Amino acid sequence: MNGTGAAADGSGGESSESSALRDTASRTFDAFRSGWETEIGDGFPLPTFSPATTRDFRVKSRATKVGDVAVTDLHGASAIRTEGPLNGVEDQVRMYVVQRGSWTLGARLARGEQTVRAGQFLIRHIGRPLHFETVPDTKAKVLVLPAALLTPLLGPRQSITGPADCAEVRLLAAHSNMIYETVAGLGPAGVQAAHSTLIELTKAVARRRVDDAEPQLASALAQAAKDLADSHLADPELSGTMLARELKVSVRNLQRSFAATGEPVTAYIRRRRLEEARLALSTPSGRLSVSELAAYWQFADSSHFIRAFKKRYGRTPTEYARSTVPPEI
């Protein structure tokens, strides 16, 4: 992105296009750094990035801090690499959940280098500063956590790896995503509860089991189940039993966690299926018939679908579809 080209007079020099792209990347990096300092502040300093990284900085991120825990979601269209002197001591546990691309800890070919690939997580004790590097189009969630509470669970290698789609990671991801939406309005008690739940869920990942009867985890369990249900709405097997099995919790405790939200599991699944059917009816082209929609969204038949739709939206599917047709000019 920081290439050179011929100047207008034929002499060597940086093209105006390259200069504009470099300036854009620089502004993007400055905005990223400013946002980090605003949201995270002291205690979680940014590392030193390589000049190549800051010259071609195409990264989207969001970050928040809950006490001594920092959570960051990052999607880098460009590669990211840190460099420079590494001094001092870091006594932290970091968790990396990589959805796409890869994240490498440690300098290339150095002893102790470790790469987390797409679909994996790594929990690792960091005793001294480490460089890291990502490939282009890497998407990951990174948590920085207090070492004292988690290091005893990591074993002699001081690290644990596993699949990113395991039940425990799903719960942790759901809870951390909820924190983004709610942290600004939390009082001291709410911040403490959010922090404690993050720690307990990280422990659950390390232990490979969740105490689903723990009341503190109810909201995270309900959200993880909703996220999972949303990705399986057209699946005929979708049910509370299936969600409980995938999340490795009891059906009773899953139902109890949903009860706290005021909506039973089955009601949530039906509501979301109706919402998706309504969106499909709003599509101007390629619209499915009522019977096709009923079958696709797992209603017993067209009559059941029509009754459920009218009860929720006050109109039949056909009436709703007609109302979305733009008037002819």
N, C-alpha and C positions, 0 to 999 in steps of 0.2 A: 504494500500500500504506500510505501515511502520511496517509490522508484524515482529515477531521474529520466529526463528526456531532453530533446533539443530545444533550445530557446528560440524565440521568434526570429532572431537574427542569424540562426544557424550555429551559434556557439553552444557549448555544453552548459547545462544548467537544469534546475528543477522546473518541471512543467507546472503551469498554474493549476492544473487538475490535481497533481500530486500534492502541491502545497495546500490546496483547499481540503483534501482528504486528511492530510496530516493535522491541519488546524482543527478539523472536526473531531478527530480522534483525541487530540489533546484536550479539547473542551469536554468530551465525554469522560475522559479519565479524571479531569478536575472535578466534574460533577459527581462522579463515583466516590472520589476521595472525600469531598465535602459531605456527601450523604452519609458515608461511613462514620465520619467524625461526629456528625450530628446525632445519628441513631445509636451508635455504639459508644463513642467517647473514650475516656481513659480506661486502661486495663486491657484493651484489645487493639494494640497498634497495628496498622497496616504494614506488611513487609515491604521491602524494596523491590520493585518490579524492574525487569530488564527494559532497556530502551526500546527494543523491538516490540515489547508488549505495550508500552505506553504510546508508541507511534501508531499502532494498529489496534486500538482498544475498542472492541465491539462486544461489550459485556452488559447484560442486564442482570440486576440483582436486587434483592431486598434483604434487610437485616434488622434484627432487633436484639435487645439485651434484657434479660430477666435476672436481676441480681448478678451473680458471678457466672452466668451462662449466656453465651452469645449464639444466636441462630442466624445462618445466612443461607439463602437460596440463590444460586448463581447459574446463569446460562451464558457461556462464552462462545459467541460465533467465531471469534479469533482465539488463537492459542494464548495461554497465559504462562509466564515463567518469571520466577523470582531469582535474584542473584545478588552478589555483594557479600561483604563480611558477615559472619554469623558469630555473635558474641553473647555471653550471658547464659542464664539458665531459664528454662521454661518448665514449670511443673503443672502440666495440663493433660487432660484426656480430651482427645478430639475424635469425633465420629464423622466419617465421610460416607454419604449414601449417593452413589453415582447412578443416575438414570440413563445417561447417554455419554458416549465418549470415554475418557479415562483420566484419572488423577494420579500422578506419581509423586511420592514423597521422597526427598533426598536427591542429591545431585546425581546426574547420569553416571551409571556404572560404579557408583560409590557403594561402600559396604552399608547394608541396611536399607537400600532402596526398596520401596514397596509400591506397587501399582494397583490401584483399585479400578477395576474395569466396569463397564456398563452392566447393571443388574447385580452389583455387589455392594456390600457395606464393609467398612473397616472401623473398628474402635481401637485406638492406640494411645498408649501413654507417651507423651512428648516430654522428654527430660531436658532436651537442649533444642535450640532453634534449628529448623530444617527448611531447606528450599523446597519448592514444589513446582510442578509443571503440569499443564493440561494440554490435551490435543484440541484442535478446533471442534466446535459444536459439542462441547462438554456441558452437561447439565447435572448439577449436584446440589445436595443439601449438606452443610457443614455445621456441626455443633462443637463449641468449645466449652468444656465442662471442668468443674473442680476435681483435681486428681485424688484428693484424700478419700472421697466418697466412692470412687469407682476403681481405682487401681487394684485393690485387693481382689476384684472379680476377674481380672484380665489374665491371670495365670503367669507362669514363668516367662512366656514370650512377650508379655505385656501388650498383647494385641489379640483381637478376635476378628475373624472375617466370616461372612456368610451371605446368603441371598438377600437382595434388597426388597424382595416382595414377601418376605416372611411375615407372619402375623405380628410379631413384636415391633418390627420396623414400621409396618402399616400404622400401628397405634401411635408410635412416636411421631411419625410424619403428620398424622391427623392432628395431634395435639399441638405440634409446633406451628402448623398452618393456622390453627385457631388463635394462637397467641398473636400472630400478626394482626388479626382483625380486632382483637380485644384489648391488647396491652395498654393502649393509650387511655382507656377508661377504667383501668383497674386501680383500686385502692391498695394500700399496703397488704391487707389480708389476701386480696386477689392475686397480687404479685407473688406472695409467698406460696400460695396454692399452685399457681402456674409453675413456679420454680420447682417445688417438691415433686410435682407430677412429671416434669421433664427428667428429673433425676431418677425417679422410680421406673419410668419407662425405659431409660437407658440401661438401668440395672436389669430390667426384664430382657432386653436384647442380649446383654452379656450372659445372662443365665439361660436364655432360650426358653423362657416360660413367663407367662403373665399371671399375676394374682388377680383374676377377673372379679373376685369378690370384694376387692379393695374399693370402697366408695369413691375415693379420690380419683380413680381411673374411669369412672362412669362416663364422663363427658367425652373423653378421648375414645373410649370404646364405641360409643354411639356414633361419633363422627367418622371413625374408621369404617364402621359398618355401612354408613351412608355412602362414603366414597366408594366402597366395594360394590354396593348395590347399584350405584349410578353407572358403573362400568359393566353391569350384567343385566340391565333392565329388560333386554329382549330374550334373556335366557329362561327357558321354561322351568329350570331347576331352581331359580332364585326364590329363596324363602329365608325365614329366620333361622331354620335349621342349617341351611347351606352357609349362611353368613357366619354363624357360630362355629361351624366346622372349619371354615377357612381361617378364622381369627383365633382358633384354638381356645375358645371359651365355651362355657355352658350356655345352652339356650335360655335357661332361666335368668342368668346374669346378663345376657344380651337384652332380653326383654325388660329387665329391671333398669338397665341403662337407658333404654328408649323411653321408658315410663317417665323418667326424669325430664325428658324433652317435651312431654305432653302429647306424644304421637306414637302409637304402637308400630312395631316393625312392619306389619302387613299394611297398615294405613300409609306409611311412608312409601312403600314400594308402589302401591296403587296410585298414590298422588303423583309420584314422579313419572309413572307410565302415562298417566293422563296428560301431564304437562308436555311430555314428548309427543304424544299423539296430537295435542293442540298445535304444537309447533309445526308438525308435519302437515296439518290441515291448512296452515298459513302459507305453505310453499306454493308459489304460483304455477310451477310446472312439475310434471312427474308426480302429481299427487296420488296417493294410494286411495282405493275405495274404502268405505266404512268397514266392510267385511275384512279387507286386507289389513287395515289398521288393527282391528280387533284381534286378528290372528297373530300379527307381528308383536303386539304388546301383551300377548298372553292373557286375553280375556276369553272366558268360556265360549262366547259366541257374540254375534253382532248385537243382540238384544241386551246382554249384560253390559257391553261397552257403551251402547247408546244411553242406557239408564244412568250409568256411573258418570258419563260425560255431562249429561244434562243436569244431574244433581250438583255437580261441581261448578259448571259454567253457566247454567241457566238456559242453555240452548242445546239442541241436538248437534251432533257432529256436522250433519248436512247444513243446518241453519248457520252454524259457525263458519263453515267453509264459504258459504254464499256471502256472508258479511265481510269477508276479507278480499273479495274480488273487487278491484278498482273500477269505478264507473267509467263507461265508455265516453270518450270525448267526441 
